[in-house]
Amino acid sequence: MDYNPYSLGIDTKVKIGEVILEISQECTLCKSLSKINDKLPKLLENDRGIFSKVIVGGRVKKGDKVYLLS
């Protein structure tokens, strides 16, 4: 099953292969992007990504299934 990472709440745990990740925060716009290109903050405004922390390390392989744990 596919999951939209933007729909996952903070503290949600995701298992991919051997790895367990916990969503820690949404990425916010920062002014350092404009140092690379003035248009970047506007271009990435609605597509910034998320941060996660590794709870259990391991290997992720192509084709591994993604599971929501919480």
CHARMM internal coordinates of N, CA and C (Angstrom, degrees):
IC EDIT
DIST 1 N 1 CA 1.4496
DIST 1 CA 1 C 1.5244
ANGL 1 N 1 CA 1 C 109.11
DIST 1 C 2 N 1.3210
ANGL 1 CA 1 C 2 N 117.53
DIHE 1 N 1 CA 1 C 2 N 142.82
DIST 2 N 2 CA 1.4580
ANGL 1 C 2 N 2 CA 122.67
DIHE 1 CA 1 C 2 N 2 CA 177.47
DIST 2 CA 2 C 1.5194
ANGL 2 N 2 CA 2 C 109.54
DIHE 1 C 2 N 2 CA 2 C -90.87
DIST 2 C 3 N 1.3164
ANGL 2 CA 2 C 3 N 115.51
DIHE 2 N 2 CA 2 C 3 N 144.09
DIST 3 N 3 CA 1.4667
ANGL 2 C 3 N 3 CA 121.50
DIHE 2 CA 2 C 3 N 3 CA 177.34
DIST 3 CA 3 C 1.5140
ANGL 3 N 3 CA 3 C 108.54
DIHE 2 C 3 N 3 CA 3 C -124.95
DIST 3 C 4 N 1.3072
ANGL 3 CA 3 C 4 N 115.95
DIHE 3 N 3 CA 3 C 4 N 137.81
DIST 4 N 4 CA 1.4535
ANGL 3 C 4 N 4 CA 121.31
DIHE 3 CA 3 C 4 N 4 CA 173.60
DIST 4 CA 4 C 1.5246
ANGL 4 N 4 CA 4 C 107.09
DIHE 3 C 4 N 4 CA 4 C -85.89
DIST 4 C 5 N 1.3268
ANGL 4 CA 4 C 5 N 118.66
DIHE 4 N 4 CA 4 C 5 N 113.36
DIST 5 N 5 CA 1.4594
ANGL 4 C 5 N 5 CA 119.70
DIHE 4 CA 4 C 5 N 5 CA -176.44
DIST 5 CA 5 C 1.5216
ANGL 5 N 5 CA 5 C 113.53
DIHE 4 C 5 N 5 CA 5 C -60.48
DIST 5 C 6 N 1.3335
ANGL 5 CA 5 C 6 N 117.26
DIHE 5 N 5 CA 5 C 6 N -25.47
DIST 6 N 6 CA 1.4613
ANGL 5 C 6 N 6 CA 120.40
DIHE 5 CA 5 C 6 N 6 CA 179.53
DIST 6 CA 6 C 1.5231
ANGL 6 N 6 CA 6 C 112.12
DIHE 5 C 6 N 6 CA 6 C -69.99
DIST 6 C 7 N 1.3181
ANGL 6 CA 6 C 7 N 116.86
DIHE 6 N 6 CA 6 C 7 N -19.76
DIST 7 N 7 CA 1.4636
ANGL 6 C 7 N 7 CA 119.75
DIHE 6 CA 6 C 7 N 7 CA -179.52
DIST 7 CA 7 C 1.5308
ANGL 7 N 7 CA 7 C 112.16
DIHE 6 C 7 N 7 CA 7 C -88.85
DIST 7 C 8 N 1.3202
ANGL 7 CA 7 C 8 N 117.46
DIHE 7 N 7 CA 7 C 8 N -6.75
DIST 8 N 8 CA 1.4621
ANGL 7 C 8 N 8 CA 121.05
DIHE 7 CA 7 C 8 N 8 CA -178.80
DIST 8 CA 8 C 1.5255
ANGL 8 N 8 CA 8 C 110.35
DIHE 7 C 8 N 8 CA 8 C -84.39
DIST 8 C 9 N 1.3047
ANGL 8 CA 8 C 9 N 116.13
DIHE 8 N 8 CA 8 C 9 N 132.44
DIST 9 N 9 CA 1.4595
ANGL 8 C 9 N 9 CA 120.31
DIHE 8 CA 8 C 9 N 9 CA -179.40
DIST 9 CA 9 C 1.5204
ANGL 9 N 9 CA 9 C 112.55
DIHE 8 C 9 N 9 CA 9 C -79.67
DIST 9 C 10 N 1.3120
ANGL 9 CA 9 C 10 N 115.11
DIHE 9 N 9 CA 9 C 10 N 162.74
DIST 10 N 10 CA 1.4613
ANGL 9 C 10 N 10 CA 121.82
DIHE 9 CA 9 C 10 N 10 CA 175.13
DIST 10 CA 10 C 1.5304
ANGL 10 N 10 CA 10 C 108.23
DIHE 9 C 10 N 10 CA 10 C -57.55
DIST 10 C 11 N 1.3094
ANGL 10 CA 10 C 11 N 117.38
DIHE 10 N 10 CA 10 C 11 N 142.02
DIST 11 N 11 CA 1.4765
ANGL 10 C 11 N 11 CA 125.90
DIHE 10 CA 10 C 11 N 11 CA -178.51
DIST 11 CA 11 C 1.5261
ANGL 11 N 11 CA 11 C 113.56
DIHE 10 C 11 N 11 CA 11 C 78.19
DIST 11 C 12 N 1.3396
ANGL 11 CA 11 C 12 N 119.18
DIHE 11 N 11 CA 11 C 12 N -0.92
DIST 12 N 12 CA 1.4573
ANGL 11 C 12 N 12 CA 120.69
DIHE 11 CA 11 C 12 N 12 CA 175.41
DIST 12 CA 12 C 1.5272
ANGL 12 N 12 CA 12 C 108.63
DIHE 11 C 12 N 12 CA 12 C -66.23
DIST 12 C 13 N 1.3189
ANGL 12 CA 12 C 13 N 116.29
DIHE 12 N 12 CA 12 C 13 N 136.17
DIST 13 N 13 CA 1.4608
ANGL 12 C 13 N 13 CA 121.12
DIHE 12 CA 12 C 13 N 13 CA 177.77
DIST 13 CA 13 C 1.5221
ANGL 13 N 13 CA 13 C 109.22
DIHE 12 C 13 N 13 CA 13 C -104.30
DIST 13 C 14 N 1.3347
ANGL 13 CA 13 C 14 N 114.77
DIHE 13 N 13 CA 13 C 14 N 136.97
DIST 14 N 14 CA 1.4512
ANGL 13 C 14 N 14 CA 122.54
DIHE 13 CA 13 C 14 N 14 CA -177.48
DIST 14 CA 14 C 1.5247
ANGL 14 N 14 CA 14 C 108.31
DIHE 13 C 14 N 14 CA 14 C -127.28
DIST 14 C 15 N 1.3326
ANGL 14 CA 14 C 15 N 116.46
DIHE 14 N 14 CA 14 C 15 N 133.83
DIST 15 N 15 CA 1.4641
ANGL 14 C 15 N 15 CA 120.77
DIHE 14 CA 14 C 15 N 15 CA 177.17
DIST 15 CA 15 C 1.5201
ANGL 15 N 15 CA 15 C 108.78
DIHE 14 C 15 N 15 CA 15 C -109.38
DIST 15 C 16 N 1.3387
ANGL 15 CA 15 C 16 N 115.96
DIHE 15 N 15 CA 15 C 16 N 127.58
DIST 16 N 16 CA 1.4624
ANGL 15 C 16 N 16 CA 122.92
DIHE 15 CA 15 C 16 N 16 CA 176.39
DIST 16 CA 16 C 1.5175
ANGL 16 N 16 CA 16 C 106.42
DIHE 15 C 16 N 16 CA 16 C -131.26
DIST 16 C 17 N 1.3227
ANGL 16 CA 16 C 17 N 117.50
DIHE 16 N 16 CA 16 C 17 N 113.94
DIST 17 N 17 CA 1.4636
ANGL 16 C 17 N 17 CA 119.92
DIHE 16 CA 16 C 17 N 17 CA -175.10
DIST 17 CA 17 C 1.5188
ANGL 17 N 17 CA 17 C 109.17
DIHE 16 C 17 N 17 CA 17 C 60.73
DIST 17 C 18 N 1.3319
ANGL 17 CA 17 C 18 N 116.93
DIHE 17 N 17 CA 17 C 18 N -125.98
DIST 18 N 18 CA 1.4687
ANGL 17 C 18 N 18 CA 122.24
DIHE 17 CA 17 C 18 N 18 CA 178.74
DIST 18 CA 18 C 1.5226
ANGL 18 N 18 CA 18 C 112.45
DIHE 17 C 18 N 18 CA 18 C -86.78
DIST 18 C 19 N 1.3167
ANGL 18 CA 18 C 19 N 117.16
DIHE 18 N 18 CA 18 C 19 N -10.50
DIST 19 N 19 CA 1.4684
ANGL 18 C 19 N 19 CA 122.81
DIHE 18 CA 18 C 19 N 19 CA -168.87
DIST 19 CA 19 C 1.5235
ANGL 19 N 19 CA 19 C 111.60
DIHE 18 C 19 N 19 CA 19 C -91.36
DIST 19 C 20 N 1.3247
ANGL 19 CA 19 C 20 N 115.65
DIHE 19 N 19 CA 19 C 20 N 139.54
DIST 20 N 20 CA 1.4681
ANGL 19 C 20 N 20 CA 121.45
DIHE 19 CA 19 C 20 N 20 CA 170.95
DIST 20 CA 20 C 1.5195
ANGL 20 N 20 CA 20 C 107.46
DIHE 19 C 20 N 20 CA 20 C -118.66
DIST 20 C 21 N 1.3255
ANGL 20 CA 20 C 21 N 115.26
DIHE 20 N 20 CA 20 C 21 N 125.33
DIST 21 N 21 CA 1.4603
ANGL 20 C 21 N 21 CA 122.84
DIHE 20 CA 20 C 21 N 21 CA 178.26
DIST 21 CA 21 C 1.5142
ANGL 21 N 21 CA 21 C 109.20
DIHE 20 C 21 N 21 CA 21 C -114.44
DIST 21 C 22 N 1.3228
ANGL 21 CA 21 C 22 N 116.05
DIHE 21 N 21 CA 21 C 22 N 151.96
DIST 22 N 22 CA 1.4652
ANGL 21 C 22 N 22 CA 121.78
DIHE 21 CA 21 C 22 N 22 CA 174.24
DIST 22 CA 22 C 1.5188
ANGL 22 N 22 CA 22 C 108.13
DIHE 21 C 22 N 22 CA 22 C -122.49
DIST 22 C 23 N 1.3240
ANGL 22 CA 22 C 23 N 116.36
DIHE 22 N 22 CA 22 C 23 N 124.53
DIST 23 N 23 CA 1.4609
ANGL 22 C 23 N 23 CA 120.79
DIHE 22 CA 22 C 23 N 23 CA 178.31
DIST 23 CA 23 C 1.5243
ANGL 23 N 23 CA 23 C 108.00
DIHE 22 C 23 N 23 CA 23 C -65.21
DIST 23 C 24 N 1.3352
ANGL 23 CA 23 C 24 N 116.32
DIHE 23 N 23 CA 23 C 24 N 125.42
DIST 24 N 24 CA 1.4666
ANGL 23 C 24 N 24 CA 119.19
DIHE 23 CA 23 C 24 N 24 CA -174.66
DIST 24 CA 24 C 1.5310
ANGL 24 N 24 CA 24 C 113.40
DIHE 23 C 24 N 24 CA 24 C -109.04
DIST 24 C 25 N 1.3260
ANGL 24 CA 24 C 25 N 118.34
DIHE 24 N 24 CA 24 C 25 N -31.48
DIST 25 N 25 CA 1.4669
ANGL 24 C 25 N 25 CA 119.77
DIHE 24 CA 24 C 25 N 25 CA 177.62
DIST 25 CA 25 C 1.5100
ANGL 25 N 25 CA 25 C 110.20
DIHE 24 C 25 N 25 CA 25 C -172.11
DIST 25 C 26 N 1.3310
ANGL 25 CA 25 C 26 N 115.20
DIHE 25 N 25 CA 25 C 26 N 161.96
DIST 26 N 26 CA 1.4531
ANGL 25 C 26 N 26 CA 120.81
DIHE 25 CA 25 C 26 N 26 CA 172.88
DIST 26 CA 26 C 1.5156
ANGL 26 N 26 CA 26 C 108.17
DIHE 25 C 26 N 26 CA 26 C -86.50
DIST 26 C 27 N 1.3011
ANGL 26 CA 26 C 27 N 115.77
DIHE 26 N 26 CA 26 C 27 N 146.68
DIST 27 N 27 CA 1.4574
ANGL 26 C 27 N 27 CA 121.25
DIHE 26 CA 26 C 27 N 27 CA 178.37
DIST 27 CA 27 C 1.5324
ANGL 27 N 27 CA 27 C 108.28
DIHE 26 C 27 N 27 CA 27 C -77.26
DIST 27 C 28 N 1.3028
ANGL 27 CA 27 C 28 N 116.35
DIHE 27 N 27 CA 27 C 28 N 131.87
DIST 28 N 28 CA 1.4614
ANGL 27 C 28 N 28 CA 120.63
DIHE 27 CA 27 C 28 N 28 CA 178.89
DIST 28 CA 28 C 1.5231
ANGL 28 N 28 CA 28 C 110.31
DIHE 27 C 28 N 28 CA 28 C -107.11
DIST 28 C 29 N 1.3062
ANGL 28 CA 28 C 29 N 115.90
DIHE 28 N 28 CA 28 C 29 N 158.61
DIST 29 N 29 CA 1.4608
ANGL 28 C 29 N 29 CA 120.01
DIHE 28 CA 28 C 29 N 29 CA 178.14
DIST 29 CA 29 C 1.5221
ANGL 29 N 29 CA 29 C 110.24
DIHE 28 C 29 N 29 CA 29 C -65.92
DIST 29 C 30 N 1.3198
ANGL 29 CA 29 C 30 N 115.67
DIHE 29 N 29 CA 29 C 30 N 139.26
DIST 30 N 30 CA 1.4621
ANGL 29 C 30 N 30 CA 119.27
DIHE 29 CA 29 C 30 N 30 CA 177.31
DIST 30 CA 30 C 1.5250
ANGL 30 N 30 CA 30 C 109.57
DIHE 29 C 30 N 30 CA 30 C -129.88
DIST 30 C 31 N 1.3048
ANGL 30 CA 30 C 31 N 115.85
DIHE 30 N 30 CA 30 C 31 N 152.60
DIST 31 N 31 CA 1.4593
ANGL 30 C 31 N 31 CA 120.94
DIHE 30 CA 30 C 31 N 31 CA -176.72
DIST 31 CA 31 C 1.5207
ANGL 31 N 31 CA 31 C 112.94
DIHE 30 C 31 N 31 CA 31 C -69.63
DIST 31 C 32 N 1.3366
ANGL 31 CA 31 C 32 N 117.50
DIHE 31 N 31 CA 31 C 32 N -18.45
DIST 32 N 32 CA 1.4651
ANGL 31 C 32 N 32 CA 118.90
DIHE 31 CA 31 C 32 N 32 CA -178.96
DIST 32 CA 32 C 1.5281
ANGL 32 N 32 CA 32 C 111.97
DIHE 31 C 32 N 32 CA 32 C -66.27
DIST 32 C 33 N 1.3274
ANGL 32 CA 32 C 33 N 117.90
DIHE 32 N 32 CA 32 C 33 N -21.54
DIST 33 N 33 CA 1.4636
ANGL 32 C 33 N 33 CA 120.38
DIHE 32 CA 32 C 33 N 33 CA 176.78
DIST 33 CA 33 C 1.5226
ANGL 33 N 33 CA 33 C 111.67
DIHE 32 C 33 N 33 CA 33 C -62.47
DIST 33 C 34 N 1.3248
ANGL 33 CA 33 C 34 N 116.51
DIHE 33 N 33 CA 33 C 34 N -35.97
DIST 34 N 34 CA 1.4637
ANGL 33 C 34 N 34 CA 119.61
DIHE 33 CA 33 C 34 N 34 CA -178.31
DIST 34 CA 34 C 1.5248
ANGL 34 N 34 CA 34 C 111.92
DIHE 33 C 34 N 34 CA 34 C -69.90
DIST 34 C 35 N 1.3279
ANGL 34 CA 34 C 35 N 117.86
DIHE 34 N 34 CA 34 C 35 N -16.64
DIST 35 N 35 CA 1.4677
ANGL 34 C 35 N 35 CA 120.30
DIHE 34 CA 34 C 35 N 35 CA 175.05
DIST 35 CA 35 C 1.5233
ANGL 35 N 35 CA 35 C 110.63
DIHE 34 C 35 N 35 CA 35 C -69.79
DIST 35 C 36 N 1.3262
ANGL 35 CA 35 C 36 N 116.39
DIHE 35 N 35 CA 35 C 36 N -28.38
DIST 36 N 36 CA 1.4585
ANGL 35 C 36 N 36 CA 121.30
DIHE 35 CA 35 C 36 N 36 CA 178.01
DIST 36 CA 36 C 1.5248
ANGL 36 N 36 CA 36 C 109.81
DIHE 35 C 36 N 36 CA 36 C -80.27
DIST 36 C 37 N 1.3348
ANGL 36 CA 36 C 37 N 115.48
DIHE 36 N 36 CA 36 C 37 N -47.56
DIST 37 N 37 CA 1.4574
ANGL 36 C 37 N 37 CA 121.73
DIHE 36 CA 36 C 37 N 37 CA -179.86
DIST 37 CA 37 C 1.5252
ANGL 37 N 37 CA 37 C 107.41
DIHE 36 C 37 N 37 CA 37 C -160.13
DIST 37 C 38 N 1.3224
ANGL 37 CA 37 C 38 N 116.54
DIHE 37 N 37 CA 37 C 38 N 128.86
DIST 38 N 38 CA 1.4718
ANGL 37 C 38 N 38 CA 121.54
DIHE 37 CA 37 C 38 N 38 CA -177.58
DIST 38 CA 38 C 1.5301
ANGL 38 N 38 CA 38 C 112.99
DIHE 37 C 38 N 38 CA 38 C -57.87
DIST 38 C 39 N 1.3249
ANGL 38 CA 38 C 39 N 118.15
DIHE 38 N 38 CA 38 C 39 N -25.78
DIST 39 N 39 CA 1.4599
ANGL 38 C 39 N 39 CA 121.65
DIHE 38 CA 38 C 39 N 39 CA -175.99
DIST 39 CA 39 C 1.5313
ANGL 39 N 39 CA 39 C 112.76
DIHE 38 C 39 N 39 CA 39 C -86.94
DIST 39 C 40 N 1.3235
ANGL 39 CA 39 C 40 N 118.73
DIHE 39 N 39 CA 39 C 40 N -15.19
DIST 40 N 40 CA 1.4618
ANGL 39 C 40 N 40 CA 121.29
DIHE 39 CA 39 C 40 N 40 CA -175.76
DIST 40 CA 40 C 1.5205
ANGL 40 N 40 CA 40 C 114.87
DIHE 39 C 40 N 40 CA 40 C -56.92
DIST 40 C 41 N 1.3317
ANGL 40 CA 40 C 41 N 120.60
DIHE 40 N 40 CA 40 C 41 N -48.29
DIST 41 N 41 CA 1.4732
ANGL 40 C 41 N 41 CA 118.87
DIHE 40 CA 40 C 41 N 41 CA -179.31
DIST 41 CA 41 C 1.5298
ANGL 41 N 41 CA 41 C 112.63
DIHE 40 C 41 N 41 CA 41 C -55.51
DIST 41 C 42 N 1.3107
ANGL 41 CA 41 C 42 N 118.05
DIHE 41 N 41 CA 41 C 42 N -41.60
DIST 42 N 42 CA 1.4674
ANGL 41 C 42 N 42 CA 121.33
DIHE 41 CA 41 C 42 N 42 CA -179.79
DIST 42 CA 42 C 1.5316
ANGL 42 N 42 CA 42 C 110.95
DIHE 41 C 42 N 42 CA 42 C -71.08
DIST 42 C 43 N 1.3357
ANGL 42 CA 42 C 43 N 117.06
DIHE 42 N 42 CA 42 C 43 N -40.65
DIST 43 N 43 CA 1.4647
ANGL 42 C 43 N 43 CA 120.83
DIHE 42 CA 42 C 43 N 43 CA -179.59
DIST 43 CA 43 C 1.5285
ANGL 43 N 43 CA 43 C 112.23
DIHE 42 C 43 N 43 CA 43 C -64.22
DIST 43 C 44 N 1.3258
ANGL 43 CA 43 C 44 N 117.02
DIHE 43 N 43 CA 43 C 44 N -34.91
DIST 44 N 44 CA 1.4623
ANGL 43 C 44 N 44 CA 121.63
DIHE 43 CA 43 C 44 N 44 CA -176.02
DIST 44 CA 44 C 1.5267
ANGL 44 N 44 CA 44 C 113.54
DIHE 43 C 44 N 44 CA 44 C -98.61
DIST 44 C 45 N 1.3101
ANGL 44 CA 44 C 45 N 116.73
DIHE 44 N 44 CA 44 C 45 N 7.52
DIST 45 N 45 CA 1.4583
ANGL 44 C 45 N 45 CA 121.91
DIHE 44 CA 44 C 45 N 45 CA -173.85
DIST 45 CA 45 C 1.5285
ANGL 45 N 45 CA 45 C 113.70
DIHE 44 C 45 N 45 CA 45 C -51.63
DIST 45 C 46 N 1.3170
ANGL 45 CA 45 C 46 N 118.30
DIHE 45 N 45 CA 45 C 46 N -42.66
DIST 46 N 46 CA 1.4684
ANGL 45 C 46 N 46 CA 121.32
DIHE 45 CA 45 C 46 N 46 CA -176.41
DIST 46 CA 46 C 1.5321
ANGL 46 N 46 CA 46 C 113.11
DIHE 45 C 46 N 46 CA 46 C -107.31
DIST 46 C 47 N 1.3105
ANGL 46 CA 46 C 47 N 117.07
DIHE 46 N 46 CA 46 C 47 N 16.01
DIST 47 N 47 CA 1.4679
ANGL 46 C 47 N 47 CA 120.19
DIHE 46 CA 46 C 47 N 47 CA -176.98
DIST 47 CA 47 C 1.5275
ANGL 47 N 47 CA 47 C 110.05
DIHE 46 C 47 N 47 CA 47 C -146.48
DIST 47 C 48 N 1.3170
ANGL 47 CA 47 C 48 N 116.97
DIHE 47 N 47 CA 47 C 48 N 60.90
DIST 48 N 48 CA 1.4514
ANGL 47 C 48 N 48 CA 120.96
DIHE 47 CA 47 C 48 N 48 CA -171.02
DIST 48 CA 48 C 1.5212
ANGL 48 N 48 CA 48 C 114.61
DIHE 47 C 48 N 48 CA 48 C -93.58
DIST 48 C 49 N 1.2970
ANGL 48 CA 48 C 49 N 119.87
DIHE 48 N 48 CA 48 C 49 N -29.28
DIST 49 N 49 CA 1.4505
ANGL 48 C 49 N 49 CA 120.45
DIHE 48 CA 48 C 49 N 49 CA 179.82
DIST 49 CA 49 C 1.5219
ANGL 49 N 49 CA 49 C 112.91
DIHE 48 C 49 N 49 CA 49 C 103.74
DIST 49 C 50 N 1.3268
ANGL 49 CA 49 C 50 N 114.44
DIHE 49 N 49 CA 49 C 50 N -172.83
DIST 50 N 50 CA 1.4559
ANGL 49 C 50 N 50 CA 121.14
DIHE 49 CA 49 C 50 N 50 CA -179.46
DIST 50 CA 50 C 1.5239
ANGL 50 N 50 CA 50 C 108.92
DIHE 49 C 50 N 50 CA 50 C -138.67
DIST 50 C 51 N 1.3045
ANGL 50 CA 50 C 51 N 116.07
DIHE 50 N 50 CA 50 C 51 N 159.88
DIST 51 N 51 CA 1.4534
ANGL 50 C 51 N 51 CA 122.55
DIHE 50 CA 50 C 51 N 51 CA 173.48
DIST 51 CA 51 C 1.5170
ANGL 51 N 51 CA 51 C 108.34
DIHE 50 C 51 N 51 CA 51 C -105.83
DIST 51 C 52 N 1.3134
ANGL 51 CA 51 C 52 N 115.44
DIHE 51 N 51 CA 51 C 52 N 146.39
DIST 52 N 52 CA 1.4609
ANGL 51 C 52 N 52 CA 119.87
DIHE 51 CA 51 C 52 N 52 CA 174.24
DIST 52 CA 52 C 1.5181
ANGL 52 N 52 CA 52 C 108.58
DIHE 51 C 52 N 52 CA 52 C -141.15
DIST 52 C 53 N 1.3291
ANGL 52 CA 52 C 53 N 115.11
DIHE 52 N 52 CA 52 C 53 N 159.16
DIST 53 N 53 CA 1.4605
ANGL 52 C 53 N 53 CA 119.30
DIHE 52 CA 52 C 53 N 53 CA 175.38
DIST 53 CA 53 C 1.5202
ANGL 53 N 53 CA 53 C 108.33
DIHE 52 C 53 N 53 CA 53 C -118.96
DIST 53 C 54 N 1.3127
ANGL 53 CA 53 C 54 N 114.87
DIHE 53 N 53 CA 53 C 54 N 149.37
DIST 54 N 54 CA 1.4551
ANGL 53 C 54 N 54 CA 120.81
DIHE 53 CA 53 C 54 N 54 CA -178.42
DIST 54 CA 54 C 1.5249
ANGL 54 N 54 CA 54 C 108.95
DIHE 53 C 54 N 54 CA 54 C -81.60
DIST 54 C 55 N 1.3288
ANGL 54 CA 54 C 55 N 115.88
DIHE 54 N 54 CA 54 C 55 N 122.03
DIST 55 N 55 CA 1.4624
ANGL 54 C 55 N 55 CA 121.77
DIHE 54 CA 54 C 55 N 55 CA 176.47
DIST 55 CA 55 C 1.5271
ANGL 55 N 55 CA 55 C 109.33
DIHE 54 C 55 N 55 CA 55 C -92.84
DIST 55 C 56 N 1.3330
ANGL 55 CA 55 C 56 N 116.03
DIHE 55 N 55 CA 55 C 56 N -43.94
DIST 56 N 56 CA 1.4692
ANGL 55 C 56 N 56 CA 122.48
DIHE 55 CA 55 C 56 N 56 CA 176.04
DIST 56 CA 56 C 1.5199
ANGL 56 N 56 CA 56 C 107.11
DIHE 55 C 56 N 56 CA 56 C -131.92
DIST 56 C 57 N 1.3168
ANGL 56 CA 56 C 57 N 117.08
DIHE 56 N 56 CA 56 C 57 N 120.16
DIST 57 N 57 CA 1.4555
ANGL 56 C 57 N 57 CA 121.59
DIHE 56 CA 56 C 57 N 57 CA 179.17
DIST 57 CA 57 C 1.5175
ANGL 57 N 57 CA 57 C 111.42
DIHE 56 C 57 N 57 CA 57 C -80.29
DIST 57 C 58 N 1.3063
ANGL 57 CA 57 C 58 N 116.17
DIHE 57 N 57 CA 57 C 58 N 166.16
DIST 58 N 58 CA 1.4526
ANGL 57 C 58 N 58 CA 121.35
DIHE 57 CA 57 C 58 N 58 CA 178.49
DIST 58 CA 58 C 1.5062
ANGL 58 N 58 CA 58 C 110.88
DIHE 57 C 58 N 58 CA 58 C 161.95
DIST 58 C 59 N 1.3050
ANGL 58 CA 58 C 59 N 115.35
DIHE 58 N 58 CA 58 C 59 N -158.43
DIST 59 N 59 CA 1.4612
ANGL 58 C 59 N 59 CA 121.42
DIHE 58 CA 58 C 59 N 59 CA -178.28
DIST 59 CA 59 C 1.5284
ANGL 59 N 59 CA 59 C 111.25
DIHE 58 C 59 N 59 CA 59 C -102.98
DIST 59 C 60 N 1.3249
ANGL 59 CA 59 C 60 N 114.17
DIHE 59 N 59 CA 59 C 60 N 143.32
DIST 60 N 60 CA 1.4572
ANGL 59 C 60 N 60 CA 122.38
DIHE 59 CA 59 C 60 N 60 CA 171.37
DIST 60 CA 60 C 1.5185
ANGL 60 N 60 CA 60 C 105.99
DIHE 59 C 60 N 60 CA 60 C -120.54
DIST 60 C 61 N 1.3205
ANGL 60 CA 60 C 61 N 115.91
DIHE 60 N 60 CA 60 C 61 N 126.19
DIST 61 N 61 CA 1.4580
ANGL 60 C 61 N 61 CA 120.32
DIHE 60 CA 60 C 61 N 61 CA -179.08
DIST 61 CA 61 C 1.5267
ANGL 61 N 61 CA 61 C 109.75
DIHE 60 C 61 N 61 CA 61 C -117.30
DIST 61 C 62 N 1.3049
ANGL 61 CA 61 C 62 N 114.88
DIHE 61 N 61 CA 61 C 62 N 153.27
DIST 62 N 62 CA 1.4594
ANGL 61 C 62 N 62 CA 120.69
DIHE 61 CA 61 C 62 N 62 CA 175.15
DIST 62 CA 62 C 1.5252
ANGL 62 N 62 CA 62 C 108.16
DIHE 61 C 62 N 62 CA 62 C -54.64
DIST 62 C 63 N 1.3175
ANGL 62 CA 62 C 63 N 116.37
DIHE 62 N 62 CA 62 C 63 N 131.61
DIST 63 N 63 CA 1.4523
ANGL 62 C 63 N 63 CA 121.71
DIHE 62 CA 62 C 63 N 63 CA 179.68
DIST 63 CA 63 C 1.5195
ANGL 63 N 63 CA 63 C 114.36
DIHE 62 C 63 N 63 CA 63 C 93.51
DIST 63 C 64 N 1.3559
ANGL 63 CA 63 C 64 N 118.31
DIHE 63 N 63 CA 63 C 64 N -8.62
DIST 64 N 64 CA 1.4643
ANGL 63 C 64 N 64 CA 120.17
DIHE 63 CA 63 C 64 N 64 CA 176.93
DIST 64 CA 64 C 1.5207
ANGL 64 N 64 CA 64 C 110.14
DIHE 63 C 64 N 64 CA 64 C -60.71
DIST 64 C 65 N 1.2992
ANGL 64 CA 64 C 65 N 116.45
DIHE 64 N 64 CA 64 C 65 N 140.63
DIST 65 N 65 CA 1.4639
ANGL 64 C 65 N 65 CA 121.65
DIHE 64 CA 64 C 65 N 65 CA 178.09
DIST 65 CA 65 C 1.5265
ANGL 65 N 65 CA 65 C 109.74
DIHE 64 C 65 N 65 CA 65 C -80.10
DIST 65 C 66 N 1.3303
ANGL 65 CA 65 C 66 N 114.45
DIHE 65 N 65 CA 65 C 66 N 154.14
DIST 66 N 66 CA 1.4612
ANGL 65 C 66 N 66 CA 122.42
DIHE 65 CA 65 C 66 N 66 CA 178.99
DIST 66 CA 66 C 1.5242
ANGL 66 N 66 CA 66 C 107.70
DIHE 65 C 66 N 66 CA 66 C -109.08
DIST 66 C 67 N 1.3328
ANGL 66 CA 66 C 67 N 115.85
DIHE 66 N 66 CA 66 C 67 N 129.56
DIST 67 N 67 CA 1.4654
ANGL 66 C 67 N 67 CA 121.35
DIHE 66 CA 66 C 67 N 67 CA 179.72
DIST 67 CA 67 C 1.5193
ANGL 67 N 67 CA 67 C 109.90
DIHE 66 C 67 N 67 CA 67 C -125.22
DIST 67 C 68 N 1.3309
ANGL 67 CA 67 C 68 N 115.96
DIHE 67 N 67 CA 67 C 68 N 136.57
DIST 68 N 68 CA 1.4622
ANGL 67 C 68 N 68 CA 120.54
DIHE 67 CA 67 C 68 N 68 CA 171.34
DIST 68 CA 68 C 1.5107
ANGL 68 N 68 CA 68 C 108.09
DIHE 67 C 68 N 68 CA 68 C -85.43
DIST 68 C 69 N 1.3372
ANGL 68 CA 68 C 69 N 116.58
DIHE 68 N 68 CA 68 C 69 N 127.58
DIST 69 N 69 CA 1.4627
ANGL 68 C 69 N 69 CA 120.47
DIHE 68 CA 68 C 69 N 69 CA -179.83
DIST 69 CA 69 C 1.5131
ANGL 69 N 69 CA 69 C 111.83
DIHE 68 C 69 N 69 CA 69 C -99.14
DIST 69 C 70 N 1.3125
ANGL 69 CA 69 C 70 N 117.19
DIHE 69 N 69 CA 69 C 70 N -23.36
DIST 70 N 70 CA 1.4726
ANGL 69 C 70 N 70 CA 119.66
DIHE 69 CA 69 C 70 N 70 CA 178.48
DIST 70 CA 70 C 1.5105
ANGL 70 N 70 CA 70 C 109.63
DIHE 69 C 70 N 70 CA 70 C -155.01
END
COOR INIT
IC SEED 1 N 1 CA 1 C
IC BUILD
